[in-house]
Amino acid sequence: MRFNTDPNVKIVMLGAGGTGANIAPQLYRLLYSLNRPVRIIIADGDAVEEKNLVRQNFAFSDIGENKAKVIAERYSAAFKLECEYIPDFIEDTRTLERLLDPRILPVYSEKLRQQRKYPYQLMPETVILIGAVDNNKSRQLCHEVFYKASNLIYIDSGNGEHGGQVVCGVRRSGRTMHNPVGTIYPDVLEITDKFPSELSCAEASISAPQTITANLTASTIVVDLLYNILVHGECSIESITFSTKSVNIKPTVRAKKKAA
């Protein structure tokens, strides 16, 4: 499907850990390269621990600091973009809906200058939600908000030790054009875990095994999808599965509907 490459862009990324912290460098680089205003807001309530250095994009000097703060400050400074982060977990519908609410902003372009008397047009932001979380309760929150939205691109990444999936859901004018992760993988919607803030210290210390290669592969796929949407203005991919053991990436292309 096609995407308008004129409007301003707002990206909200939930999670700055294994996948999110590895998405960030190339995401900021990509947004820097766009010839239009951009915003990126990173949210994560977790602090950097020494164990995170094995597969997450942090250094010893970051230990004890909030993950969203470290990532946002480091890469916004590197690419001279506005620094925006939330040092908390997003765990309620109202907060997430407020973050994703598109602003109506003037869009300037040479094409508009040639077509109209005034060189701008008021357009809503292109809003993209990136789910880089490690629990299904947060995905259930994103799923609920996705189906309430009129227009939203929701890219969710999930992986285990050696493989995983990335799903790109799209809502346009109140219709679902690409299905979100909770529709393609219904088990995501089963109540089997808790929000990060609900975990005890003992529970929080236990995590599913992952590898740096799985996190890097997932983050690369997310940035690939964003590049196609924001630069080329198109994306026919609804979901991707991958395995780092077999070095295999398999996309699922959204089938085109036949004309009636």
MOKA-V249663 format. One record per run of one state. SS is the DSSP state (H for helix, E for strand, - for the rest). FROM is the first residue (numbers start at 1). TO is the last residue. If there is no record, write none. Layout:
BEGIN
ss:SS from:FROM to:TO
ss:SS from:FROM to:TO
END
This chain:
BEGIN
ss:- from:1 to:1
ss:E from:2 to:2
ss:- from:3 to:8
ss:E from:9 to:14
ss:- from:15 to:19
ss:H from:20 to:33
ss:- from:34 to:37
ss:E from:38 to:43
ss:- from:44 to:46
ss:E from:47 to:47
ss:- from:48 to:49
ss:H from:50 to:54
ss:- from:55 to:59
ss:H from:60 to:62
ss:- from:63 to:65
ss:E from:66 to:66
ss:H from:67 to:79
ss:- from:80 to:84
ss:E from:85 to:86
ss:- from:87 to:92
ss:H from:93 to:100
ss:- from:101 to:103
ss:E from:104 to:108
ss:- from:109 to:109
ss:H from:110 to:115
ss:- from:116 to:119
ss:E from:120 to:124
ss:- from:125 to:125
ss:E from:126 to:131
ss:- from:132 to:135
ss:H from:136 to:148
ss:- from:149 to:151
ss:E from:152 to:159
ss:- from:160 to:162
ss:E from:163 to:172
ss:- from:173 to:174
ss:E from:175 to:178
ss:- from:179 to:180
ss:H from:181 to:184
ss:- from:185 to:185
ss:H from:186 to:189
ss:- from:190 to:195
ss:H from:196 to:198
ss:- from:199 to:200
ss:H from:201 to:204
ss:- from:205 to:211
ss:H from:212 to:232
ss:- from:233 to:233
ss:E from:234 to:234
ss:- from:235 to:236
ss:E from:237 to:243
ss:- from:244 to:247
ss:E from:248 to:253
ss:- from:254 to:260
END
